[in-house]
Amino acid sequence: MTTHTLLTFEKSAIEAMTAKDPAMKKLVTLIGDITLTKRGDHFKSLVRSCIGQQLSVKAAKTIYGRFEELTGEITPEAVLKFSDEELREVGLSKQKITYLRDLSEKVLAKEVNLDQLERMDNEKIRKVLTSVKGIGPWTAEVFLIFSLGRKDVLPVGDLGLQRACQWLYQAERDNNGKQLIKSHADKWHPHYTAASLYLWEAINKGLVAQYSNVDEAWDQLQK
């Protein structure tokens, strides 16, 4: 049975994150409170992330749905039970099948012990997860946020965060997105996860697409 835990951010943490950052403060005010629902099943979470790599949200959801329908319950045993041909029929590429098999085999062999991850620090978790084929730093960081609820994670390599950061600080798109995020990160320390979620929400709520910058969004939405 999958369980979900709500992760909330204290008012004092949000105030500390925005105290030195007027642009972020405007964004936080526009969006309001954020509550994160943690993914309860660690294996399913990693499978979902592996399937969704380099796909649109819609395509990833479709393939994951087909995969879940095929396997019934998403477990390491279920993944290994099906042939490559059966897995390709639900839309998985040869490469992603390799990733899912490697993940399943390492979980069953306890090379990746999902039950112990809660007790590890972030760097150890990154090291363990990136030992699996197809799991890189981005997937590990998404897992830290959405499965473990760690509040000090900043996925600087995430293209959505880079785009939102360029929008928030009115930076040119050809600027180095990673460096731009890092240049503002000190203002958010140590509340990196909250900053990440607000930046993602700027995209999810259409602010980045609809307005040229946060000041325009502020002027229009505060009327």
N, C-alpha and C positions, 0 to 999 in steps of 0.2 A: 504493500500500500504506500502510495506517495504522500508525503506530508509536506506542508508548506508553512514557513515561518515568516512573519512580517518583520522587516527591518526598517526602523524609523530613525530619523536623524534629529537629535535634540536641538532646540532653538539656539542654545548657546554655541553649538558646533557650527550652525549655519551663520550665525552672527560673526563668529571668529573667522570663518572662511571669506566673508564678504567685507569685513572691516576695512581692508586695504585695497579693495577692488570695486570701484563704483559700477563698472560695467557688469560684473557678475552679480552685484547687488540688485541692479535693475532686472536682470534675467530671473533671479530668484523670486523677486516680487511679482513679476509677470506670470511665472509658472505656479507659484505657491508651494505648498508642502509636497514632498515626495515620500512615498512609502514603497519599499522594494519587497516583492514577494520572493523569498529564496526558493530555489528549486531543491526539492527534498531528496530526489534520487540521483546520487552522484554519477552513476554509470550512465543513466539516461541523459543526463545533462551533457556529459562528454560526447556521447553519441550524437546528440542534437547539434553540438558545436562542430563536430567533424563533418557531418552531413551538410551543414550550412555554409561551409567555407567556400568563398568565391561565388556564391549564389545570391540572387535576390531573395528578399524575405519571403515572397510568394512562392518561388520555386523551391526554396528550402522547406517550407511548410508542407508543400505538396508531396515532395519525396519522403520527408519524414513520416507523413501520414500513411503513405503506401508501405513504408518499411514497418511501421508499427502494426499495420493491418496484417502484413505477412508474418511477422514474428509472434504476434499476440502480446506477449510480455517481453519487453526489451531487457534481456539479460545476456551475459557473456555466452552462456550455453546456447541460447536461442540464436545468437549471431553466428556461432560456429556450426550450427546444425544445417544451415542452408548452403547450397552450392553457389559458386560465383555467378552462374547463369541465372539462378533464381533472384539473386540480389541485384544483378544488372537489370532485370525486368522491372524492378520498382524505380529505376532511375539512377542507381548508384554507379559511379564511374569505377573503372578497374582500380584506380589509385585509392579511392575512398573505401573500397572493399578491403584493400590491403591495410588501410588505417584501422578500420573497425575490427579486423581479425587480430591485428597486433595488439590493440587495446584489450580485446577480450581475452587473448591468451595470457597477457601480462597480469590482468586482474585475477584470472583463475590461478595463476602460478604465484600470486601474492607479490610479484615484482612491483606491482602498483597496488598497494593496500588502501582501498578507498575508505575503509573504516578508521584508518589512522590519520587521515589528512586533517581532520578538525584540530588535532593536537600539534600540528607542525606549523612552523613560521612560514611566511610567504615565500621566501627564497627556497626553502626546502621543498615546498609544494611545486614551485616552478621547475625545480630540478627533476623531481619525480615524474611529473606529467610530461615534460618535454623529452623524456626518455622513450616515449611512445611515438611511433611513426605518425607523422601528420599533425602532431600537437606541438605548436610553437608557442612563443611567448604570449601572443594575443589570445589564443585559446585558453592558456593557463590563467591569464589575468581576468578574462571573462568568467572563468570558473571561480576564481577567488571572490569576485563580486557577487555573482548571481547564485552560486551554490553555497559558498561559505559565509557570505555576508561580511567580508573583510572591508573595513572602512578607510583603508589607507592604500588604495590601489588606483593607479593612473595609467591606463593603457595608451601610452603616447603614440604607438604605432597604429591606432585605430583611425581609419580614414574619416569616419563620421565625426569623431572628436576633433580631428584636425580641421575639418570643414567648418564645424561650429565655432571653433576657436578663432579661425580667420574671420568669420562673420562678426563674432562678439567684439573683437579688437580691431576691426576694419583693416585687416592686413591683406596684402596682395596674395592672390591664390598661388602665385609661383614662389612664395616664401616657403621655406622648409617647415612643414607642419609640425614635425616632432620638436624642432627647436623652438617654435612659437609656443607650444604647450609648456615646454620646460621653462621658458622665460617667464611664464606667469605662475608656475607651480609653487614657488616660494610663498606666494600670497595665500594659497589654499592649504598649505601644510598645517596639520597632517590629514586634513579632511578631503583627501583626493577622490575618494569614491563619490562623495556628495557632488563635488565639482564635475566629475565624469557624468553622473546621472543628469545633472542640470544641462550640461552641454548636449547630451543625447536628446533630452526632451525638447531642446530648441529646434532640433530637426524633426522629431516625432510629431510635434504640435504644428509644424509648418511655418514656424517663425523665420527660419533661415531661407526658405523658399519664397515667402510672401513679402518679406521686408529686407531692405538693403543692409540694415544694421540694427543693433538693439535700440539705438536712440529713436529710429523711425518707428519700430515696434512699440516702444514706450509711449511716444506721442499719440499714436493711433489707438492703442488699447487702453490708455488711461483717460480717454475723453469721456 
